């Protein structure tokens, strides 16, 4: 199984982006999927995660502004990011649990200018 992340880019503060993480096969049996991010000089941090049943979890810093969703028919997980801030600038990595090691996408750069 491979994960392909896309949707990153350069946006002004207050703008929006939608990230996509497309899997190479069905994600219907994959439980936890989501996104981490890593800013320069910082550790990778969990941004949002979603279970197969639709339960979600968010970092406090993105609650209300970000929404994670999954479309099992399209084998894709989405991260809608609104009201973006410069501190959201990072490389965003999607992941899928249930694999050893954990499965990661290649990362997509998000840059928010002030």
Secondary structure, 3 states (H helix, E strand, C coil): CCEEEECCEEEECCCCEEEEEEECCCCCCCCCEEEEEECCCCCCEEEEEECCCCCEEECCCCCCCEEEEEECCCCEEEEEECCCCHHHCEEEEEEECCCCCCEECCCEEEEEEC
